């Protein structure tokens, strides 16, 4: 067994507890982000109209649909048996909206918009968000029944 000679055993365990706490914070943070994004899509859909590429029809309907999907995914992430499937759904959603983000970047670039930097940062952020969701794509481990 591992022994720490420099500090009490409790402080040696801190990094493990800290990692577990950080993992929970990251998970619930992701749930909160997608839940909040879903609500914003439904409450303020007009904020997303500039992001919509002109080649897509039904802009408002697609914005509402993405909000509903984000809310559903956030709820499903909270259900252990659906978590892996929901994480894959988040990944697919992030991939699906990437062309809209590219369109938004091109639009801001052509207009020399002062917030061009934000649209540039959003694309690598998509990769980080995909990686973050991928962390939860492994199926939940089945717990052995203790009823026997």
C-alpha atoms as a printed R data frame, in Angstrom:
    type eleno elety resid chain resno       x       y       z
1   ATOM     1    CA   UNK     A     1   0.000   0.000   0.000
2   ATOM     2    CA   UNK     A     2   1.082   3.552  -0.661
3   ATOM     3    CA   UNK     A     3   2.515   5.497   2.284
4   ATOM     4    CA   UNK     A     4   3.352   9.143   2.399
5   ATOM     5    CA   UNK     A     5   6.282   9.974   4.681
6   ATOM     6    CA   UNK     A     6   6.032  13.734   4.266
7   ATOM     7    CA   UNK     A     7   2.471  14.330   5.457
8   ATOM     8    CA   UNK     A     8  -0.402  12.555   7.150
9   ATOM     9    CA   UNK     A     9  -2.195   9.918   5.091
10  ATOM    10    CA   UNK     A    10  -5.270  12.143   4.728
11  ATOM    11    CA   UNK     A    11  -3.315  14.774   2.830
12  ATOM    12    CA   UNK     A    12  -1.853  12.062   0.595
13  ATOM    13    CA   UNK     A    13  -5.399  11.143  -0.414
14  ATOM    14    CA   UNK     A    14  -6.321  14.744  -1.230
15  ATOM    15    CA   UNK     A    15  -5.279  14.556  -4.878
16  ATOM    16    CA   UNK     A    16  -7.593  11.573  -5.403
17  ATOM    17    CA   UNK     A    17 -10.511  13.334  -3.738
18  ATOM    18    CA   UNK     A    18  -9.696  16.508  -5.620
19  ATOM    19    CA   UNK     A    19  -9.763  14.644  -8.939
20  ATOM    20    CA   UNK     A    20 -13.096  13.040  -8.063
21  ATOM    21    CA   UNK     A    21 -14.530  16.429  -7.119
22  ATOM    22    CA   UNK     A    22 -13.144  18.040 -10.267
23  ATOM    23    CA   UNK     A    23 -14.663  15.252 -12.353
24  ATOM    24    CA   UNK     A    24 -18.092  15.870 -10.820
25  ATOM    25    CA   UNK     A    25 -17.782  19.634 -11.283
26  ATOM    26    CA   UNK     A    26 -16.810  19.112 -14.936
27  ATOM    27    CA   UNK     A    27 -19.716  16.745 -15.528
28  ATOM    28    CA   UNK     A    28 -22.354  18.938 -13.918
29  ATOM    29    CA   UNK     A    29 -20.785  21.949 -15.617
30  ATOM    30    CA   UNK     A    30 -21.328  20.287 -18.978
31  ATOM    31    CA   UNK     A    31 -24.930  19.468 -18.078
32  ATOM    32    CA   UNK     A    32 -25.472  23.074 -17.003
33  ATOM    33    CA   UNK     A    33 -23.909  24.472 -20.185
34  ATOM    34    CA   UNK     A    34 -26.134  22.430 -22.505
35  ATOM    35    CA   UNK     A    35 -29.206  22.985 -20.367
36  ATOM    36    CA   UNK     A    36 -28.628  26.746 -20.283
37  ATOM    37    CA   UNK     A    37 -27.838  26.860 -24.005
38  ATOM    38    CA   UNK     A    38 -31.075  25.013 -24.711
39  ATOM    39    CA   UNK     A    39 -33.068  27.503 -22.639
40  ATOM    40    CA   UNK     A    40 -31.407  30.478 -24.356
41  ATOM    41    CA   UNK     A    41 -32.190  28.986 -27.780
42  ATOM    42    CA   UNK     A    42 -35.851  28.785 -26.776
43  ATOM    43    CA   UNK     A    43 -36.146  32.115 -24.940
44  ATOM    44    CA   UNK     A    44 -33.963  34.307 -27.199
45  ATOM    45    CA   UNK     A    45 -33.853  32.543 -30.583
46  ATOM    46    CA   UNK     A    46 -33.237  35.838 -32.400
47  ATOM    47    CA   UNK     A    47 -29.729  35.905 -30.910
48  ATOM    48    CA   UNK     A    48 -28.844  32.888 -33.069
49  ATOM    49    CA   UNK     A    49 -30.192  34.220 -36.374
50  ATOM    50    CA   UNK     A    50 -26.855  35.828 -37.406
51  ATOM    51    CA   UNK     A    51 -25.155  32.440 -37.046
52  ATOM    52    CA   UNK     A    52 -27.564  30.696 -39.424
53  ATOM    53    CA   UNK     A    53 -26.172  30.087 -42.913
54  ATOM    54    CA   UNK     A    54 -28.418  31.391 -45.715
55  ATOM    55    CA   UNK     A    55 -28.445  27.971 -47.423
56  ATOM    56    CA   UNK     A    56 -30.398  26.452 -44.509
57  ATOM    57    CA   UNK     A    57 -34.179  26.867 -44.561
58  ATOM    58    CA   UNK     A    58 -36.439  27.416 -41.540
59  ATOM    59    CA   UNK     A    59 -33.951  29.337 -39.404
60  ATOM    60    CA   UNK     A    60 -36.219  29.884 -36.401
61  ATOM    61    CA   UNK     A    61 -37.443  26.300 -36.452
62  ATOM    62    CA   UNK     A    62 -33.876  24.969 -36.533
63  ATOM    63    CA   UNK     A    63 -32.911  27.253 -33.654
64  ATOM    64    CA   UNK     A    64 -35.855  26.000 -31.586
65  ATOM    65    CA   UNK     A    65 -35.053  22.411 -32.538
66  ATOM    66    CA   UNK     A    66 -31.431  22.761 -31.442
67  ATOM    67    CA   UNK     A    67 -32.606  24.244 -28.139
68  ATOM    68    CA   UNK     A    68 -34.938  21.317 -27.508
69  ATOM    69    CA   UNK     A    69 -32.174  18.862 -28.438
70  ATOM    70    CA   UNK     A    70 -29.723  20.575 -26.064
71  ATOM    71    CA   UNK     A    71 -32.245  20.391 -23.218
72  ATOM    72    CA   UNK     A    72 -32.972  16.725 -23.922
73  ATOM    73    CA   UNK     A    73 -29.276  15.904 -24.036
74  ATOM    74    CA   UNK     A    74 -28.658  17.735 -20.753
75  ATOM    75    CA   UNK     A    75 -31.436  15.741 -19.053
76  ATOM    76    CA   UNK     A    76 -30.265  12.451 -20.593
77  ATOM    77    CA   UNK     A    77 -26.709  13.096 -19.391
78  ATOM    78    CA   UNK     A    78 -28.087  13.003 -15.843
79  ATOM    79    CA   UNK     A    79 -29.520   9.507 -16.343
80  ATOM    80    CA   UNK     A    80 -26.656   7.013 -15.933
81  ATOM    81    CA   UNK     A    81 -28.144   4.463 -18.344
82  ATOM    82    CA   UNK     A    82 -28.489   7.156 -21.057
83  ATOM    83    CA   UNK     A    83 -25.303   9.109 -20.323
84  ATOM    84    CA   UNK     A    84 -23.092   7.492 -22.976
85  ATOM    85    CA   UNK     A    85 -25.764   7.825 -25.654
86  ATOM    86    CA   UNK     A    86 -26.388  11.461 -24.664
87  ATOM    87    CA   UNK     A    87 -22.657  12.204 -24.802
88  ATOM    88    CA   UNK     A    88 -22.558  10.838 -28.361
89  ATOM    89    CA   UNK     A    89 -25.578  13.039 -29.083
90  ATOM    90    CA   UNK     A    90 -23.683  16.081 -27.796
91  ATOM    91    CA   UNK     A    91 -20.772  15.189 -30.064
92  ATOM    92    CA   UNK     A    92 -23.075  14.854 -33.082
93  ATOM    93    CA   UNK     A    93 -24.763  18.161 -32.242
94  ATOM    94    CA   UNK     A    94 -21.406  19.922 -31.972
95  ATOM    95    CA   UNK     A    95 -20.354  18.530 -35.343
96  ATOM    96    CA   UNK     A    96 -23.712  19.495 -36.882
97  ATOM    97    CA   UNK     A    97 -23.465  23.145 -35.816
98  ATOM    98    CA   UNK     A    98 -19.842  23.591 -36.911
99  ATOM    99    CA   UNK     A    99 -20.776  24.692 -40.474
100 ATOM   100    CA   UNK     A   100 -22.943  27.446 -38.961
101 ATOM   101    CA   UNK     A   101 -19.989  28.595 -36.864
102 ATOM   102    CA   UNK     A   102 -17.780  28.620 -39.960
103 ATOM   103    CA   UNK     A   103 -20.409  30.692 -41.779
104 ATOM   104    CA   UNK     A   104 -20.534  33.105 -38.829
105 ATOM   105    CA   UNK     A   105 -16.735  33.453 -38.896
106 ATOM   106    CA   UNK     A   106 -16.761  34.144 -42.652
107 ATOM   107    CA   UNK     A   107 -19.531  36.705 -42.228
108 ATOM   108    CA   UNK     A   108 -17.693  38.542 -39.439
109 ATOM   109    CA   UNK     A   109 -14.451  38.401 -41.432
110 ATOM   110    CA   UNK     A   110 -16.072  39.946 -44.521
111 ATOM   111    CA   UNK     A   111 -17.552  42.745 -42.404
112 ATOM   112    CA   UNK     A   112 -14.374  43.289 -40.367
113 ATOM   113    CA   UNK     A   113 -16.569  42.836 -37.294
114 ATOM   114    CA   UNK     A   114 -14.993  43.763 -33.927
115 ATOM   115    CA   UNK     A   115 -15.982  40.378 -32.466
116 ATOM   116    CA   UNK     A   116 -14.284  38.369 -35.207
117 ATOM   117    CA   UNK     A   117 -11.881  37.077 -32.558
118 ATOM   118    CA   UNK     A   118 -14.763  35.332 -30.753
119 ATOM   119    CA   UNK     A   119 -15.815  33.468 -33.889
120 ATOM   120    CA   UNK     A   120 -12.204  32.435 -34.477
121 ATOM   121    CA   UNK     A   121 -11.883  31.079 -30.926
122 ATOM   122    CA   UNK     A   122 -15.159  29.204 -31.190
123 ATOM   123    CA   UNK     A   123 -13.830  26.698 -33.743
124 ATOM   124    CA   UNK     A   124 -11.002  25.263 -31.621
125 ATOM   125    CA   UNK     A   125 -13.413  25.406 -28.683
126 ATOM   126    CA   UNK     A   126 -15.642  22.979 -30.616
127 ATOM   127    CA   UNK     A   127 -12.786  20.450 -30.482
128 ATOM   128    CA   UNK     A   128 -12.462  20.931 -26.720
129 ATOM   129    CA   UNK     A   129 -16.224  20.532 -26.254
130 ATOM   130    CA   UNK     A   130 -16.226  17.363 -28.366
131 ATOM   131    CA   UNK     A   131 -13.359  15.951 -26.290
132 ATOM   132    CA   UNK     A   132 -15.204  16.894 -23.089
133 ATOM   133    CA   UNK     A   133 -18.346  15.070 -24.218
134 ATOM   134    CA   UNK     A   134 -16.271  12.100 -25.405
135 ATOM   135    CA   UNK     A   135 -15.100  11.586 -21.797
136 ATOM   136    CA   UNK     A   136 -18.639  10.441 -20.994
137 ATOM   137    CA   UNK     A   137 -19.193   8.106 -23.964
138 ATOM   138    CA   UNK     A   138 -18.224   4.974 -22.090
139 ATOM   139    CA   UNK     A   139 -21.270   2.974 -20.915
140 ATOM   140    CA   UNK     A   140 -22.057   3.035 -17.205
141 ATOM   141    CA   UNK     A   141 -20.737  -0.007 -15.393
142 ATOM   142    CA   UNK     A   142 -23.461  -2.403 -14.366
143 ATOM   143    CA   UNK     A   143 -23.635  -2.684 -10.606
144 ATOM   144    CA   UNK     A   144 -23.916  -6.166  -9.195
145 ATOM   145    CA   UNK     A   145 -27.156  -6.829  -7.445
146 ATOM   146    CA   UNK     A   146 -26.748  -7.036  -3.672
147 ATOM   147    CA   UNK     A   147 -30.153  -8.570  -3.162
148 ATOM   148    CA   UNK     A   148 -28.823 -12.134  -3.009
